[in-house]
Structure formats: structure tokens, C-alpha cells
Amino acid sequence: MGEWFYIGQFGQLGPLTLDQMEELVSVGVITPETYVWKDGLPNWVRASDAPELVALMRVSQRESTPPPPPPSWNAPSPPVAQPAPSAPAFNGNAYAAPNPTAPAYGVQGYDPSGMPYQYGSAYGTPVSDRSRVLAGVLQMLIPGVGRMYLGYAAIGVLQLLLAMCVVGYIWSFIDGVMMLIGTVKMDGYGRKLAD
């Protein structure tokens, strides 16, 4: 019959037998700071102050082996084998590898669809072969054509359809002005627009 009680995470639990208490000590549920009580104790006491449980805690501590010490921050780390650098293979349907001897404006290459482009030298952003100025002029003259030229086909078709009423012309004209002043910075393929 159980005679032990303890105060755990969910409040007072028990009655438990000494074997059950031993199991809770071995798995770390009951620690030396856990309050316990049984018949014969005047008040709640810490498990480290109950003579029957102190012996169980010593046995439990002897059975558990401490983990290995963490590595020192100053200890040298083992060397890591580095693969030998190799020249990337280039075929006509792959991105060109950055060329350290290339001019400052970028490296010529081909995107997966076979369209030529240039890697921008600073961040590797491809540079578009489309002109921002030409797109702006086309957009102001014929609604939606400038957007289609840049690769925004859905917007271009919508502007062309709305050109039947005055709204399409106004939207297209404002869009063309925005292109000319440089607000539109990328074409429909995510490439940086040339001036």
C-alpha cells in the first residue's frame, strides 16, 4: 500500500509505494528539491531530507554516468578535407560560371531558355537585354505594348483591353512615365533593366 506523496508539476500526487518513488527518482521526476510527505513526518520535507529517499538518490546518482565534457572553445578543430577546385563544365543550356578575367560589367551567358544575358558583377543579378526607355515610349504610344515587351504579358493584355475606355489609356500613359523615370527596375523575367 502506498504511503508516499510528492508535490510535482501537476500538484500533490500520491499515494505511492517506495518502489514507485524509487522509479520516479531514477527517471528524474523526483529531485532532491522536490517536497515529499508520508505518515510519520510532521510536515512536507525536501526529498534530500527524507532518509529513505536519500539512499535512493545516491543509488540513482551512482547508476547514471555523466555526459562527456563539452569541447573547449580554444581546442583546435580537426582538419576538414577540402575538395580540389575544378572548372565548371559549360554547355549551351546552362548558366555561365563567373569569370574572374571578365570585364567589370559582367559575364556573358545563357539562361535555360537559351536567351543571352549578362551576370551583373556586383550581386550576380542577370542584366536584361530589354531597354527601359524603349519600353516606356512604347507604353505611352500603344497601351500595354511596353509591358508586353518587358515580359509582363498579363498586365500588357489587360492594359490593351482597358484601352477601349479612357481608364486603359490613362493607366498605360502613367505606367510609361514610371518606366521612363526608372521606377520599373526589372523585366518580367527578374532581370535588371538596361537604360
Summary of the structure (lengths in Angstrom):
residues: 195
radius of gyration: 37.6
end to end distance: 89.0
largest distance: 99.1
contacts: 482
relative contact order: 0.08
helix: 34%
strand: 18%
